[in-house]
Amino acid sequence: MELFGVPLPALLSQLLLGLVNGSFYAMLSLGLAVIFGLLNVINFAHGALYMMGAFAAFIGVTSFGLNYWAMLVLAPLAVGLFGILVERAMLRRLYRLDHLYGLLLTFGITLLLEGLFRSFYGVSGQTLDVPDMLAGATDLGFMILPNYRAWVVAASLAVCLATWFVIEKTRLGATLRAGTENPKLVEAFGVNVPRMVMLTYGFGVALAGLAGVLAAPVINVTPLMGSNLIIVVFAVVVIGGMGSILGAILTGLGLGVIEGLTRVWYPEASEVVVFMVMVIVLLLRPAGLFGKEK
């Protein structure tokens, strides 16, 4: 059976592979959306922190003998703690200034981190083995799906939906949103807003670190792995709507699928289809698909 001249099994396999890529887009753009939506900081260092999470997993497994499951917890915590230090030492001084200052600072942090890891590990890349529990593949009839890639999709969706629920549907999330819109009023109720902001930034970058751990067994771990992805992730955030949590999740998954399907019908355009969608969305709805018009 064919659909528009493409065998249905090939189409379905690309759709699933696109969903895997979309899972990484969703988790990374979710972290960016949390940081921008709640703190109004354009965190250009997000790609470098994604790389840092992948390297933390690689170092923990190869140098300290820890297993993948331990690093799935420890690596995001380490990246989150690093983010907290950055927020306390540097970003906190820029909140009242133009967004451009935060962008330039985080861009500088990106260059420092990439240079540091490149000096230790070079640019050829490192590999991390898939954990034994997730080794092998499942025959779906139309394709052989590696078990680890199925795990990536399931884990990413679980984390993204849990984050959305906490921020949008709980009292904690309401407090976070109120603290960014009217910090003096929230402080009057006894909430430590600076600490809340610090922990929010730490959580946002920990999501990038978690995405790095999930990606480490799938792709080569290199100092530039974040730079190759961050521009696409920024495009995802813009399309979904800057600061929209649900927009980041749905747009990341959707664009991953669109990118996968483009590889079937017009492979030459697969690298730029995300940016083509961004241009169309900005022309028709500048605030993004899920953003609020001012």
N, C-alpha and C positions, 0 to 999 in steps of 0.2 A: 504494500500500500504506500502511495506517495502523496505528499501534500505540497503543492506548488513546485512539483518537480524534484522534491527531496524525499528520500525514503523515510517513513515515519520513525523507525528505530534510530536513525541518525539524528533526526530532529529532537526526539525525546532525550537522547543522550546529551546533546548540546544544551538542552533546557536544564537538565540536572547539573551539568558542569557550570552553567551560568549561575545556578542557584548557590553553588559552593562559593564562587567568586562574590556573588551578591551578599553572602553571609559576612565575608570580611569587610565589604563596603559598608554594610549595615552597622557592624560593631564599631568600626573606626569612625564613621560619620556620627554615630550615636554619642561617642565620647566628645567629639567636636561640638555637637549640638548642645550637650549638657553644659559644657564650659561656656559656650557663647550665650546660650539662652539664659543661664542663671548668673553668669559673671560678666558678660559682655566683653570677653577676651577672645581675640582671634588667635588660636593656639597653633602657630605654624610648626611648632616642635612636635606635633602629634605623630608625624611619620617617624621621627627619630626615636620617640618613646616606644613606638611599635617595634622598631628595630631593637631597642634596648631590651624589651621583653623577650624577644626571640633569642637574643644573645644570652640573657640571664638563664633561660631554659637550657641552652646549649652548654653553658659553663657549669650549671648545677648538675647536669647529667654526666658530662664527660670529665669534669675536674673534681667534683665532690661526691660522685657516686649516688646522687639522688635519682629517684625515678621521675618519669614524666608527670605522674599524678601529683607528686609533691610540688613540682615546679609550676604546675597549673595554679597552685595557690600562692607559692612563695614569690614567683616572678612578678605577678601583678602587684603584690604587696610591696616589693622592692621598688618597682617603678612608681607606685603611688606615693611612697615615702620620699623618693627623689622629687616628685612633683610638689609635695608639700614644702620641701626645702626651697625649691625655686619660687613658690608662691610667697613664702614668708620673707625670703631674702631679697627678692627682686620685683615680682609682679605686683605685690601689695602697694608699692610706691607709685604705680602707674594707673591705678583704677580711675582717678579723677582726670586723667589726661586723655587725649584723642586715642582712638583704637589703633592708630598707626604705630604708636610707641610700643604697645604690647606685641604687635605683629613683628616689628623690627627686633625686639628683645628675643622673642621665641625663635625667630629666624637665626639669630646669632647663636642661640643654644643648640639649634639643629647643626650648624656648622661645627661647633665645638665637639658635640657628641660623635658626629660622623668622622671627624678627624681623629678623635681619640681611639675609636674602635678600629679605624683603618690602620693606625700606627701599630696596633697589637695583632690584628688578624688579617691585614691586607684586604684585597678586593676580590679574591678568587671565590670566596664563599665557603661556608661550613655546612655539614649535613647532620641532621638529627634523625635517628631511627624512629619509626612508628612504634608505639608501645605494643607489646605482645598481645595484649587483650584486644587491640583494635587492628591487628594484622589481618591480611587476607582480604577477600572481596565477596560480594554477594551477586549472584546471577539474577538479574531482573527480567531476563528474557530478551529485552531489546538492547541491554548493555551490561557490562560487568562493572558494578559500582564498588570502589574500594571502601571498606568499612570505615576507615579513618575519615574519609570525606563526608560520609553520612553523619559521623559523630560531630564534625565541624558544623554542619548545618543545624543539627539538633541543639548543640551547646550554644551556638550563636543566637538562635531564635529564643531559647530559654532565657539567656542573659538579657537580651534586648527587651523582651516582653516584661520581665521582672522589673527592669529599670523604668520602663514606661509606666508600669502600674504604681511603683513607689512614688514617682515624681508627680504623676497626674491624678492619682486616686487616693492618696493617703494624707494624713495630717502632716507628716514630715515633709512631703513634697509641697504642700500648701505653705508651710513655714519657709521652705527654701525660696519659693517664688516671691513670697511677701518680703523676705529679707533683702532680695535684690531690688525690688520696686520701692520699698520704703524702709530702709534699714533702721532709721531712728525710731520709728513706731514699733518695729519688732523688738528692738533693744529695750524699749520701755516695758515690754512684757517679760523681761528677764532672759531673753535669748542672746547668746554670745555670737553676734553676727560675724565678726572677723574669723572666729574659729569655724563657723559653719561654712564660710566662703573657702577657707583653707581646705577643709575636708571635702568639699564639693569638687575643688580643682584636683585634689588627690584621687578622688573616685573617677573623675573623667579621664585622667591619664592612666589610671590602673586598667580601664577598659582597653586602652591602646596596648598596654602591656599584655593583657590577656589575649588579645587578637594576635599579638606576636608569638605567644606560646602556641596557640592553635595553628599558626602558619608554619612554624619551624619545621615540622616533619613533612610538609608539603612542598616547600620551595627552599632554595639555597638561602642560608642565613648570611647576609652580607651587610656591610655598613651602609650601603646605599639602597637597601630594600624599601625603606620608608620613603625616600625621595621619589622612587619610581611610582609610588602609590598615592602620595598625599595630594597631588594635584587633582587626580580623579576623585578622591574623597571630598575635597573642597567643592568640586563640581556637584557631587551628590548632595551635599549640604545646601548649596545654593538652590538646586532644583527643588528639594523638599521644602525649603523655607528656613532661613537662618534662625536657629534656636528652636525649631520644631522637633520634638522628640519623636513623635509618631511619623512625621515626614521623613526624618533621617532613616528610620527603620524600613518603611515601605519603599522609599525611593532607592535605598541601597539594594534591597532584594530585587526590585523591579528592573533596575538598570543592569544588574548582573545577568538577569535573564535576557534582557534585550541585547546585551553585548554577546551572549552566547548564541542567540539566534542569528545575529548579524554575521557571525563566523560561518554560518551555514549558507546563507544566501549571497553575502557580499563580504568575504573575508577582509578585503582591503580596507573596509570602513570600520572594522571592529575596534580599532585603536582610538578612533575619534568619535564614535557614535554617541558617547556620553556627552561630549562637548557640543555636538550638534543638537542634542536634546536640550542642553542647558541654554543655548542661544534661542531656541524656539520658545522655551518656557519663559525666559526673561523678556522676550518681546511681547508675549501674550499676558503674562502675569509676573511682573517684576518682583513681587514678594515671595514667589515660589509657590509650588502646588499646595502646600499646607501652611504657608506663612500668613500672617495677618496684615492686611492692607492698612496703611496708615492714613 
